């Protein structure tokens, strides 16, 4: 007697189509597939095994995957651009190299070149998601501030397309998606040329170009805004609203182009502030010096706020990072104080407050070492002196 084969229909396919679609959305949402790589970096890892169950599930889930994940290709003739985007811009890159060169499913192709110069080698392409496009353009914004004149040599071509056209018709990219694709480029300024290719709404392009035409805030405006936010943070701290104070202090950093996200800090636009200020309360002073003083004061205030919140680990991290940035952490005997440093009192506060964090964490040796330098910066502060003396080794 011949064997009988019985085909059992999957219980999953017995579910209503709307329920299956919700499940597909939960599986393929981009932010649910973004993972921490450490150091502020992230990467995507999609599990596509569901698509391989059978043909019906493949077509149903593919439709939802495409709805949830909009791809953008970026092409430049500079091989170092990809590493710069990933390492300095913290942009998670999905696809690179030959696989990226073959990729055709992007809604937007971004081509960056320098028409005045002969390309050194073939253009290279990499793929990101539209959700990360604002991070990419933000990095570009800061790169131009860090290297003034960079954008004046660059041409930007933006090509919109429907990567999944129906055989019988050509469809434009929906307006809302066009805004999501072109809008982030509004902060990229001073380019040699900008071209938008493909069917699109003129109003979307116009809004992008209006943003591009808006000039950068001057160094004077940036520093004045940072000072204002610092003062607002001080008021919040005086009212014991320490979390609000920290948020305002981080916004003050951002106002002068220093990005603080978690424990990551990216300092941009040094060259932009490298000049004599022409107006405002700091007129006649050097922009970088005013910025440095503000940075030190903000760190001192953030460490203080974390101490008040009893978050000693964050207080220690913020303080020690700034100490290590100013001095060689391996040269324990020569890490302070700097003679005639304009922010000496604030630097002394960083040493003192960081020492208090170490003390609360049980590391009296490091607390004692930091207090030694705090006393040198703040020789007339009785509280600092008392803490220093209290931690001196006692003779038995």
Buried (B, 14 or more C-beta within 10 A) or exposed (E): EEEEEEEEEEEBEEEEEEEBBEBBBEBBBBEEBBEEEEEEBBEBEBEEEBBEEEEEBBEBBBEBBBEBBBBBBBBBBBEEBBEBBBEBBBBBBBBBEEEBBEBEBBBBBBBBBBEEEEEEEEBBBBBBBBBBBBBBBBBBBBBBBBEBEBBEBBBBBBBBBBBEEEEEEEEBBEEEBBBBBBBBBBBBBBBBEBEBEBEBBEEBBEBBBEBBEEEBBBBBEBBBBBBBBBEBBBEBBEEEBBEBBBBBBBBBBBBBBBBBEEEEBBBBBEEBBEEEBEEBEBEEBBBBBBBBBBBBBBBBBBBBBBBBBEBBEBBBBBBBBBBEEBBEEEEEEEBBBEEEBBBBBBBBBBBBBBBBBBBBBEBBEBBBBBBBBBBBBBEEBEEBBEBBEEBEEEEE
